[in-house]
Amino acid sequence: MAAEIINVTTEEQLQQAMDIRKDVFVLEQKVPIDLEIDDYDRLDSEAHHVLIKSEGQYAATGRIIYYNKDSAKMQRIAVRKPFRSKGIGRVLMMALEAQARELKLQYSVLDAQVQAEAFYQKLGYETISDEPFDDAGIPHVRMKKEL
């Protein structure tokens, strides 16, 4: 499985990232589009978007925003269905974490869907929320990892 990591710098790449998120979150998980797309979804925002291309197709995306002075917040992590369980999510997280380290951030924080909690634990994340919480109608837990 060869995967190409793309740090999003063009409108076309950003649109590819939005398309993946629409497929996964809006169509598959029924998240309302107005909750999914926000002010960080522009090239001139402070977010850093990453795309993963595999088998000639855009397979996954995620973004980083600044959570606080020493932490990155990993968000909008999405892998298209045909690419799940093939290591693409792991590649995406490694790329996001590498970018956070380049930004001189010490920690990664994310809000994981409860069904994905074990995936993030395998990558070294610890659950730091006491109870699951609702985000867009989906139960989540907050997780953290030292980079």
MDAnalysis code that builds the backbone (N, CA, C; Angstrom):
import MDAnalysis as mda
import numpy as np

u = mda.Universe.empty(441, n_residues=147, atom_resindex=np.repeat(np.arange(147), 3), trajectory=True)
u.add_TopologyAttr("name", ["N", "CA", "C"] * 147)
u.add_TopologyAttr("resid", np.arange(1, 148))
u.add_TopologyAttr("resname", ["MET", "ALA", "ALA", "GLU", "ILE", "ILE", "ASN", "VAL", "THR", "THR", "GLU", "GLU", "GLN", "LEU", "GLN", "GLN", "ALA", "MET", "ASP", "ILE", "ARG", "LYS", "ASP", "VAL", "PHE", "VAL", "LEU", "GLU", "GLN", "LYS", "VAL", "PRO", "ILE", "ASP", "LEU", "GLU", "ILE", "ASP", "ASP", "TYR", "ASP", "ARG", "LEU", "ASP", "SER", "GLU", "ALA", "HIS", "HIS", "VAL", "LEU", "ILE", "LYS", "SER", "GLU", "GLY", "GLN", "TYR", "ALA", "ALA", "THR", "GLY", "ARG", "ILE", "ILE", "TYR", "TYR", "ASN", "LYS", "ASP", "SER", "ALA", "LYS", "MET", "GLN", "ARG", "ILE", "ALA", "VAL", "ARG", "LYS", "PRO", "PHE", "ARG", "SER", "LYS", "GLY", "ILE", "GLY", "ARG", "VAL", "LEU", "MET", "MET", "ALA", "LEU", "GLU", "ALA", "GLN", "ALA", "ARG", "GLU", "LEU", "LYS", "LEU", "GLN", "TYR", "SER", "VAL", "LEU", "ASP", "ALA", "GLN", "VAL", "GLN", "ALA", "GLU", "ALA", "PHE", "TYR", "GLN", "LYS", "LEU", "GLY", "TYR", "GLU", "THR", "ILE", "SER", "ASP", "GLU", "PRO", "PHE", "ASP", "ASP", "ALA", "GLY", "ILE", "PRO", "HIS", "VAL", "ARG", "MET", "LYS", "LYS", "GLU", "LEU"])
u.atoms.positions = np.array([
    [0.850, -1.184, 0.000],
    [0.000, 0.000, 0.000],
    [0.890, 1.239, 0.000],
    [1.039, 1.831, -1.148],
    [1.778, 3.092, -1.235],
    [0.785, 4.234, -1.081],
    [1.119, 5.151, -0.203],
    [0.242, 6.295, 0.026],
    [1.055, 7.564, -0.156],
    [0.453, 8.524, -0.817],
    [1.073, 9.835, -1.015],
    [0.454, 10.810, -0.024],
    [1.318, 11.493, 0.731],
    [0.869, 12.490, 1.703],
    [0.937, 13.857, 1.039],
    [-0.173, 14.582, 1.057],
    [-0.256, 15.894, 0.412],
    [-0.649, 16.937, 1.446],
    [0.217, 17.916, 1.662],
    [-0.142, 19.068, 2.484],
    [-0.905, 20.028, 1.573],
    [-2.145, 20.268, 1.886],
    [-3.055, 21.022, 1.011],
    [-2.590, 22.476, 0.858],
    [-2.383, 22.874, -0.409],
    [-1.960, 24.247, -0.709],
    [-2.766, 24.877, -1.837],
    [-3.647, 24.103, -2.488],
    [-4.419, 24.644, -3.608],
    [-5.916, 24.473, -3.357],
    [-6.702, 25.269, -4.060],
    [-8.169, 25.153, -3.941],
    [-8.642, 23.770, -4.395],
    [-8.011, 23.222, -5.428],
    [-8.404, 21.898, -5.935],
    [-8.166, 20.832, -4.857],
    [-7.023, 20.900, -4.175],
    [-6.744, 19.947, -3.105],
    [-7.715, 20.118, -1.943],
    [-8.001, 21.368, -1.604],
    [-8.954, 21.626, -0.523],
    [-10.331, 21.071, -0.882],
    [-10.727, 21.205, -2.132],
    [-12.017, 20.667, -2.573],
    [-12.032, 19.141, -2.471],
    [-10.915, 18.511, -2.784],
    [-10.827, 17.050, -2.644],
    [-11.023, 16.648, -1.178],
    [-10.404, 17.413, -0.270],
    [-10.569, 17.147, 1.162],
    [-12.035, 17.303, 1.573],
    [-12.677, 18.367, 1.092],
    [-14.095, 18.592, 1.420],
    [-14.963, 17.453, 0.871],
    [-14.634, 16.975, -0.322],
    [-15.406, 15.878, -0.924],
    [-15.313, 14.604, -0.087],
    [-14.128, 14.306, 0.422],
    [-13.976, 13.128, 1.287],
    [-14.819, 13.305, 2.540],
    [-14.734, 14.475, 3.153],
    [-15.504, 14.726, 4.374],
    [-17.002, 14.658, 4.116],
    [-17.446, 15.171, 2.977],
    [-18.873, 15.078, 2.651],
    [-19.291, 13.621, 2.489],
    [-18.461, 12.812, 1.813],
    [-18.772, 11.388, 1.651],
    [-18.899, 10.697, 3.004],
    [-17.919, 10.917, 3.875],
    [-17.861, 10.193, 5.144],
    [-18.840, 10.754, 6.170],
    [-18.771, 12.054, 6.408],
    [-19.563, 12.624, 7.496],
    [-20.995, 12.964, 7.091],
    [-21.167, 13.621, 5.957],
    [-22.507, 14.088, 5.579],
    [-23.345, 12.942, 5.004],
    [-22.830, 12.243, 4.001],
    [-23.620, 11.177, 3.365],
    [-23.700, 9.918, 4.231],
    [-22.558, 9.458, 4.716],
    [-22.521, 8.198, 5.456],
    [-23.036, 8.344, 6.891],
    [-22.578, 9.383, 7.603],
    [-22.917, 9.512, 9.019],
    [-24.025, 10.529, 9.289],
    [-24.537, 11.147, 8.244],
    [-25.693, 12.053, 8.332],
    [-25.442, 13.305, 9.186],
    [-24.192, 13.795, 9.186],
    [-23.883, 15.059, 9.856],
    [-24.381, 16.192, 8.960],
    [-25.128, 17.138, 9.494],
    [-25.588, 18.256, 8.658],
    [-24.399, 19.018, 8.061],
    [-24.514, 19.361, 6.791],
    [-23.427, 20.035, 6.072],
    [-23.002, 21.324, 6.769],
    [-23.954, 22.051, 7.360],
    [-23.597, 23.317, 8.015],
    [-22.809, 23.100, 9.306],
    [-22.823, 21.885, 9.867],
    [-21.969, 21.569, 11.006],
    [-20.604, 21.061, 10.552],
    [-20.553, 20.503, 9.372],
    [-19.312, 19.901, 8.875],
    [-18.341, 20.930, 8.309],
    [-18.825, 21.853, 7.517],
    [-17.972, 22.845, 6.859],
    [-17.975, 24.125, 7.692],
    [-16.777, 24.679, 7.952],
    [-16.702, 25.866, 8.789],
    [-15.616, 26.826, 8.295],
    [-15.326, 27.835, 9.093],
    [-14.381, 28.883, 8.693],
    [-12.940, 28.393, 8.543],
    [-12.626, 27.232, 9.085],
    [-11.279, 26.682, 8.916],
    [-11.099, 26.019, 7.544],
    [-12.167, 25.891, 6.796],
    [-12.120, 25.217, 5.504],
    [-11.844, 26.185, 4.362],
    [-10.798, 26.984, 4.568],
    [-10.323, 27.937, 3.553],
    [-8.801, 27.891, 3.571],
    [-8.204, 28.154, 2.445],
    [-6.740, 28.158, 2.381],
    [-6.126, 29.255, 3.231],
    [-6.862, 30.352, 3.432],
    [-6.317, 31.473, 4.208],
    [-6.619, 31.369, 5.704],
    [-7.128, 30.227, 6.156],
    [-7.379, 30.040, 7.587],
    [-6.093, 29.555, 8.264],
    [-6.136, 29.441, 9.582],
    [-4.973, 28.954, 10.317],
    [-4.939, 27.429, 10.399],
    [-5.840, 26.750, 9.719],
    [-5.853, 25.289, 9.720],
    [-4.842, 24.756, 8.706],
    [-4.350, 23.568, 8.982],
    [-3.450, 22.862, 8.075],
    [-4.153, 21.572, 7.665],
    [-4.495, 21.469, 6.382],
    [-5.209, 20.303, 5.860],
    [-4.232, 19.327, 5.217],
    [-4.514, 18.034, 5.381],
    [-3.697, 16.983, 4.785],
    [-4.611, 16.054, 3.998],
    [-4.131, 15.629, 2.845],
    [-4.816, 14.642, 2.009],
    [-3.919, 13.420, 1.871],
    [-4.526, 12.254, 1.785],
    [-3.788, 11.034, 1.494],
    [-4.351, 10.479, 0.184],
    [-3.431, 10.206, -0.738],
    [-3.811, 9.618, -2.023],
    [-3.278, 8.186, -2.048],
    [-4.119, 7.248, -2.428],
    [-3.740, 5.840, -2.496],
    [-4.403, 5.213, -3.704],
    [-3.674, 4.356, -4.386],
    [-4.225, 3.675, -5.567],
    [-4.767, 4.683, -6.578],
    [-4.113, 5.846, -6.660],
    [-4.513, 6.868, -7.621],
    [-5.744, 7.664, -7.232],
    [-6.251, 7.447, -6.025],
    [-7.469, 8.136, -5.593],
    [-7.233, 8.863, -4.271],
    [-7.990, 9.939, -4.073],
    [-7.953, 10.624, -2.786],
    [-8.714, 9.757, -1.791],
    [-8.006, 9.307, -0.747],
    [-8.543, 8.294, 0.156],
    [-8.919, 8.815, 1.532],
    [-8.180, 9.846, 2.022],
    [-8.392, 10.281, 3.403],
    [-7.983, 11.736, 3.558],
    [-8.490, 12.338, 4.616],
    [-8.147, 13.730, 4.917],
    [-8.257, 13.988, 6.414],
    [-7.616, 15.049, 6.828],
    [-7.723, 15.524, 8.200],
    [-7.156, 16.928, 8.250],
    [-7.371, 17.591, 9.366],
    [-6.818, 18.938, 9.504],
    [-6.347, 19.151, 10.931],
    [-5.468, 20.137, 11.054],
    [-4.948, 20.554, 12.356],
    [-5.334, 22.009, 12.564],
    [-5.825, 22.305, 13.760],
    [-5.958, 23.697, 14.179],
    [-5.177, 23.837, 15.484],
    [-4.925, 25.059, 15.884],
    [-4.234, 25.292, 17.141],
    [-5.252, 25.180, 18.272],
    [-4.990, 24.263, 19.210],
    [-5.873, 24.055, 20.355],
    [-5.505, 25.021, 21.476],
    [-4.213, 25.110, 21.766],
    [-3.674, 26.105, 22.690],
    [-2.206, 26.305, 22.336],
    [-1.443, 26.966, 23.172],
    [-0.080, 27.343, 22.784],
    [0.846, 26.154, 22.512],
    [0.563, 24.992, 23.099],
    [1.458, 23.855, 22.878],
    [0.768, 22.616, 22.308],
    [-0.502, 22.753, 21.905],
    [-1.251, 21.585, 21.432],
    [-1.938, 21.811, 20.095],
    [-1.870, 20.768, 19.279],
    [-2.616, 20.729, 18.019],
    [-3.943, 20.041, 18.278],
    [-4.979, 20.471, 17.579],
    [-6.271, 19.771, 17.629],
    [-6.460, 19.115, 16.271],
    [-6.464, 17.789, 16.258],
    [-6.697, 17.030, 15.039],
    [-8.200, 16.963, 14.822],
    [-8.628, 17.323, 13.628],
    [-10.065, 17.378, 13.338],
    [-10.380, 16.820, 11.964],
    [-11.658, 16.538, 11.778],
    [-12.208, 16.161, 10.478],
    [-11.419, 15.018, 9.835],
    [-11.061, 14.047, 10.668],
    [-10.295, 12.889, 10.217],
    [-11.261, 11.922, 9.548],
    [-11.045, 11.704, 8.257],
    [-11.991, 10.899, 7.488],
    [-11.246, 10.018, 6.486],
    [-11.657, 8.747, 6.433],
    [-11.121, 7.796, 5.466],
    [-12.304, 7.234, 4.682],
    [-12.221, 7.328, 3.350],
    [-13.299, 6.776, 2.523],
    [-13.407, 5.266, 2.736],
    [-14.637, 4.757, 2.684],
    [-14.937, 3.366, 3.007],
    [-14.029, 2.341, 2.312],
    [-13.774, 2.451, 1.002],
    [-12.938, 1.422, 0.350],
    [-11.507, 1.353, 0.875],
    [-11.067, 2.385, 1.604],
    [-9.689, 2.443, 2.076],
    [-9.543, 2.128, 3.563],
    [-10.638, 1.830, 4.221],
    [-10.577, 1.527, 5.649],
    [-9.958, 0.151, 5.880],
    [-9.331, 0.000, 7.032],
    [-8.669, -1.251, 7.430],
    [-7.516, -1.620, 6.498],
    [-6.921, -0.606, 5.870],
    [-5.773, -0.834, 4.985],
    [-4.554, -0.019, 5.430],
    [-4.627, 0.575, 6.615],
    [-3.500, 1.345, 7.121],
    [-3.497, 2.812, 6.722],
    [-4.495, 3.245, 5.966],
    [-4.549, 4.639, 5.500],
    [-4.786, 5.600, 6.667],
    [-5.639, 5.225, 7.596],
    [-5.899, 6.080, 8.755],
    [-4.641, 6.290, 9.584],
    [-3.855, 5.245, 9.721],
    [-2.589, 5.342, 10.459],
    [-1.623, 6.286, 9.732],
    [-1.528, 6.147, 8.415],
    [-0.668, 7.037, 7.621],
    [-1.121, 8.486, 7.786],
    [-2.430, 8.714, 7.735],
    [-2.977, 10.063, 7.897],
    [-2.598, 10.635, 9.260],
    [-2.776, 9.855, 10.315],
    [-2.456, 10.350, 11.656],
    [-0.959, 10.629, 11.801],
    [-0.123, 9.786, 11.233],
    [1.321, 10.024, 11.287],
    [1.676, 11.325, 10.563],
    [1.001, 11.583, 9.433],
    [1.255, 12.820, 8.676],
    [0.797, 14.043, 9.463],
    [-0.374, 13.957, 10.090],
    [-0.872, 15.070, 10.894],
    [0.041, 15.331, 12.091],
    [0.467, 14.270, 12.746],
    [1.355, 14.430, 13.900],
    [2.708, 15.014, 13.479],
    [3.225, 14.587, 12.329],
    [4.488, 15.137, 11.830],
    [4.349, 16.633, 11.570],
    [3.213, 17.025, 11.002],
    [2.995, 18.449, 10.742],
    [2.903, 19.223, 12.060],
    [2.235, 18.657, 13.053],
    [2.127, 19.318, 14.357],
    [3.515, 19.496, 14.988],
    [4.368, 18.487, 14.853],
    [5.736, 18.618, 15.378],
    [6.495, 19.712, 14.632],
    [6.301, 19.809, 13.319],
    [6.939, 20.877, 12.539],
    [6.481, 22.257, 13.017],
    [5.255, 22.323, 13.497],
    [4.714, 23.578, 14.029],
    [5.177, 23.819, 15.469],
    [6.045, 22.940, 15.965],
    [6.635, 23.054, 17.308],
    [5.603, 22.835, 18.416],
    [4.595, 22.024, 18.142],
    [3.577, 21.709, 19.134],
    [3.966, 20.425, 19.865],
    [3.636, 20.337, 21.143],
    [4.057, 19.221, 21.981],
    [3.008, 18.129, 22.137],
    [1.746, 18.491, 21.953],
    [0.662, 17.547, 22.184],
    [-0.318, 17.558, 21.021],
    [-0.983, 16.431, 20.874],
    [-2.072, 16.300, 19.921],
    [-3.332, 15.970, 20.713],
    [-4.387, 16.717, 20.450],
    [-5.678, 16.492, 21.094],
    [-6.686, 16.210, 19.983],
    [-7.608, 15.301, 20.230],
    [-8.662, 15.050, 19.243],
    [-9.922, 14.587, 19.943],
    [-11.032, 14.785, 19.284],
    [-12.318, 14.279, 19.745],
    [-12.667, 13.099, 18.844],
    [-12.522, 11.900, 19.402],
    [-12.726, 10.672, 18.633],
    [-14.156, 10.181, 18.764],
    [-14.699, 9.719, 17.657],
    [-15.965, 9.016, 17.754],
    [-15.712, 7.779, 18.614],
    [-16.644, 7.463, 19.490],
    [-16.469, 6.356, 20.423],
    [-16.099, 5.068, 19.673],
    [-16.692, 4.853, 18.521],
    [-16.391, 3.630, 17.769],
    [-14.957, 3.594, 17.249],
    [-14.255, 4.733, 17.245],
    [-12.870, 4.786, 16.772],
    [-11.860, 4.926, 17.914],
    [-12.335, 4.899, 19.155],
    [-11.457, 5.116, 20.306],
    [-10.303, 4.105, 20.331],
    [-10.584, 2.834, 20.083],
    [-9.537, 1.802, 20.121],
    [-8.470, 2.051, 19.048],
    [-8.866, 2.547, 17.883],
    [-7.915, 2.881, 16.816],
    [-6.901, 3.909, 17.315],
    [-7.396, 4.968, 17.939],
    [-6.507, 6.021, 18.428],
    [-5.658, 5.539, 19.602],
    [-6.211, 4.668, 20.449],
    [-5.428, 4.118, 21.558],
    [-4.216, 3.347, 21.027],
    [-4.402, 2.609, 19.936],
    [-3.289, 1.870, 19.323],
    [-2.191, 2.812, 18.836],
    [-2.554, 4.059, 18.551],
    [-1.586, 5.050, 18.081],
    [-0.989, 5.852, 19.236],
    [-1.328, 5.484, 20.474],
    [-0.740, 6.135, 21.638],
    [-1.576, 7.217, 22.293],
    [-2.819, 7.384, 21.856],
    [-3.694, 8.394, 22.457],
    [-4.340, 7.846, 23.719],
    [-4.500, 8.725, 24.712],
    [-5.179, 8.372, 25.957],
    [-6.478, 9.156, 26.047],
    [-7.528, 8.503, 26.502],
    [-8.811, 9.168, 26.696],
    [-8.714, 10.064, 27.927],
    [-9.067, 11.339, 27.757],
    [-8.981, 12.280, 28.881],
    [-10.343, 12.820, 29.310],
    [-11.400, 12.490, 28.579],
    [-12.739, 12.910, 29.010],
    [-13.316, 11.836, 29.930],
    [-14.096, 12.268, 30.921],
    [-14.688, 11.324, 31.878],
    [-15.820, 10.520, 31.259],
    [-16.600, 11.181, 30.430],
    [-17.776, 10.551, 29.827],
    [-17.819, 10.900, 28.349],
    [-18.416, 10.028, 27.526],
    [-18.627, 10.418, 26.124],
    [-19.527, 11.651, 26.045],
    [-19.335, 12.460, 25.014],
    [-20.156, 13.648, 24.795],
    [-20.641, 13.637, 23.355],
    [-21.706, 14.374, 23.131],
    [-22.335, 14.416, 21.816],
    [-21.686, 15.496, 20.939],
    [-21.366, 15.128, 19.720],
    [-20.922, 16.086, 18.716],
    [-21.617, 15.706, 17.415],
    [-22.486, 16.567, 16.941],
    [-23.261, 16.331, 15.709],
    [-24.065, 15.034, 15.789],
    [-24.556, 14.724, 16.983],
    [-25.398, 13.539, 17.159],
    [-24.623, 12.236, 17.270],
    [-23.290, 12.316, 17.397],
    [-22.434, 11.133, 17.473],
    [-21.647, 11.185, 18.780],
    [-21.638, 10.083, 19.567],
    [-20.869, 10.072, 20.812],
    [-19.358, 10.149, 20.544],
    [-18.680, 11.023, 21.285],
    [-17.236, 11.234, 21.149],
    [-16.564, 11.184, 22.511],
    [-15.250, 10.969, 22.503],
    [-14.406, 11.119, 23.689],
    [-13.217, 11.992, 23.300],
    [-12.724, 12.780, 24.252],
    [-11.528, 13.603, 24.010],
    [-10.302, 12.745, 24.341],
    [-9.302, 12.819, 23.459],
    [-8.084, 12.035, 23.619],
    [-6.869, 12.942, 23.438],
    [-5.734, 12.516, 24.015],
    [-4.530, 13.339, 23.963],
    [-3.303, 12.432, 23.841],
    [-2.266, 12.971, 23.183],
    [-1.017, 12.251, 23.007],
    [0.132, 13.251, 23.033],
    [1.218, 12.876, 23.683],
    [2.425, 13.698, 23.616],
    [3.120, 13.382, 22.293],
    [3.534, 14.439, 21.602],
    [4.151, 14.245, 20.282],
    [5.626, 13.996, 20.361],
])
